[in-house]
Amino acid sequence: MVRHLAFRGFVSRTRGKRGSEIRLLSLTPAGLDLFERLHPAILAVRDQVMASLSERERETLQDLLARVINANELKASRRFS
C-alpha cells in the first residue's frame, strides 16, 4: 500500500537515522490536500455507521479494533524481520 501511495505522489519515504531498514513516511503536499478533502467525509461515514452505538460502545469497539490492528502489525513485522 505504501508503495502505491508513494507512486501516486501522496507520501514520501526517507531512511531513518537508526538504520537503513527504518523508513519515515511523510505526506506530500498532494497527500495532505487529499487528506484534508477526504477527512470530513470519512468522519461523517464513521458517525453514520456507529450511530446505533452508545458512546461507551463506540469506545469499546474502537479499543477492540485497535487491538486487532496492533496484533496483526506485530505479526507482520515479525514475518518481515
C-alpha positions as CSV (number, residue, x, y, z in Angstrom):
1,M,0.0,0.0,0.0
2,V,2.8,2.4,0.9
3,R,4.5,1.7,-2.5
4,H,1.2,2.6,-4.2
5,L,0.7,5.8,-2.2
6,A,4.3,6.8,-3.0
7,F,3.9,6.0,-6.7
8,R,0.8,8.2,-6.7
9,G,2.7,11.0,-5.0
10,F,0.8,11.1,-1.8
11,V,3.6,10.0,0.6
12,S,7.4,10.2,0.5
13,R,9.7,7.7,2.1
14,T,13.1,8.6,3.7
15,R,15.6,6.5,5.6
16,G,15.6,6.9,9.4
17,K,18.7,7.8,11.3
18,R,18.9,4.5,13.2
19,G,19.4,2.2,10.2
20,S,18.6,1.5,6.6
21,E,15.6,-0.8,7.4
22,I,13.7,2.0,9.1
23,R,11.7,4.2,6.9
24,L,10.0,7.5,7.7
25,L,6.7,8.3,5.9
26,S,5.5,11.8,5.3
27,L,2.6,13.2,3.5
28,T,3.5,15.2,0.4
29,P,1.6,18.4,-0.4
30,A,-0.7,16.3,-2.7
31,G,-1.2,13.8,0.1
32,L,-2.1,16.5,2.6
33,D,-4.5,18.0,0.2
34,L,-6.2,14.6,-0.4
35,F,-6.4,14.0,3.4
36,E,-7.9,17.5,4.0
37,R,-10.5,16.9,1.3
38,L,-11.4,13.3,2.4
39,H,-11.2,13.6,6.2
40,P,-14.6,15.3,6.7
41,A,-16.4,12.6,4.6
42,I,-14.6,9.8,6.4
43,L,-15.7,11.2,9.8
44,A,-19.3,11.6,8.5
45,V,-19.4,7.9,7.4
46,R,-17.9,6.7,10.6
47,D,-20.5,8.6,12.6
48,Q,-23.3,7.3,10.4
49,V,-22.1,3.7,10.7
50,M,-21.7,4.0,14.5
51,A,-24.9,5.9,15.1
52,S,-26.7,3.0,16.7
53,L,-24.0,2.6,19.3
54,S,-23.7,4.5,22.6
55,E,-20.6,6.5,23.3
56,R,-19.3,3.7,25.6
57,E,-19.9,1.1,22.9
58,R,-18.1,3.2,20.3
59,E,-15.1,3.4,22.6
60,T,-15.2,-0.3,23.3
61,L,-15.4,-1.1,19.6
62,Q,-12.5,1.3,18.7
63,D,-10.4,-0.2,21.5
64,L,-11.0,-3.8,20.2
65,L,-10.3,-2.8,16.6
66,A,-7.0,-1.1,17.7
67,R,-6.0,-4.3,19.5
68,V,-6.7,-6.4,16.4
69,I,-4.7,-4.0,14.2
70,N,-1.8,-3.9,16.6
71,A,-1.7,-7.7,16.9
72,N,-1.7,-8.0,13.1
73,E,1.0,-5.3,12.7
74,L,3.2,-7.2,15.2
75,K,2.7,-10.5,13.3
76,A,3.6,-8.7,10.0
77,S,6.7,-7.1,11.5
78,R,7.9,-10.5,12.8
79,R,7.3,-12.1,9.4
80,F,9.5,-9.5,7.6
81,S,12.3,-9.3,10.2
